Amino acid sequence: FKNFSMLEDVILPDGVTKIEKSAFYGCSNLKKINFPAGLKSIESYAFTGCNLLEDINLPSSLENIGTDVFSDWKGNYGGAG
């Protein structure tokens, strides 16, 4: 989905355990993303340039988060941990 500016809302299904490097990079209109409870890893730059993201709630299952995953983002973070 890299640089797919029409993307606004993402619901990741149960079973997704990893978000690849730069997966949503540059999705400038992305506002909402639902992280599944079993998510274990978010790789670097996955959401760089997603300036419109609303509050982010990461699941307690998250074990690894790369560098600059949410760079350029100015919202609020909340963890489920």
N, C-alpha and C positions, 0 to 999 in steps of 0.2 A: 504493500500500500504506500510505499515511499513516494512522497510528493503528490499524493492524491488529494487535491484540495477540496473535492466535493464530499469527502467523508466527514460526517458529523457525529455519528453515534456508533459505538462498537460494543457488542456483547460477545465476549469470549466464552465458548462453551466449556462445561466441565470436561476435564481430561486434558486441557491445555496446561502444560507445566512450564513452558519456556516461551518467552517473546524474544525473537531473534534481533540481532544488532540492526539498528536503523529501520526496524519494521514499519514504524509509523512516522518516520522522520519527515518533517515538512508538511504534515497534514494540517495545514494552517486553520482549517475550519472545524477540526475535531473538538467537540465539546464534552462528550461523555464517553467513558469507557468502564465497562464492568469487568473486573478481574475475577476469575474463578477461584474458588476456595483452595484448590490444589496447586496454584501457581507457585513454582519454586525459583524461577530465575527470569530476570529482565536484563537483557544485554545492553551494552553501551549505546547511547544515542537513540534508543528506541522511540522516544517521544520528543526529541529535540525539534523545536520550531512549532510545537503544538501549543501556541500561546493562549488559545481560548478554552483549554481544558478547565472544567469546573473542579470542585474538590476531588482529591484523589484518595481513595481508601484501599490501601494495599492489604492483602490477606496475611494472616499470621503464618501461613505456610512458606512465605517468601524467605529463601535462604541466601540468594545472591542478587545483588543489583549492581550493574556496571557503572561506568563513569558517564557523567553528563546525560543521564537518562531523561531527565526533565529540564534540561537547560533551556533558558528563555521563558520558562513558565513562571507565572507570578501568583498562582492560586494558593489554596490551603491544602495541607496534607493531613490525613488522618489514617492511622494504622489500626488494623483489627486486632493486633497483638495484645 
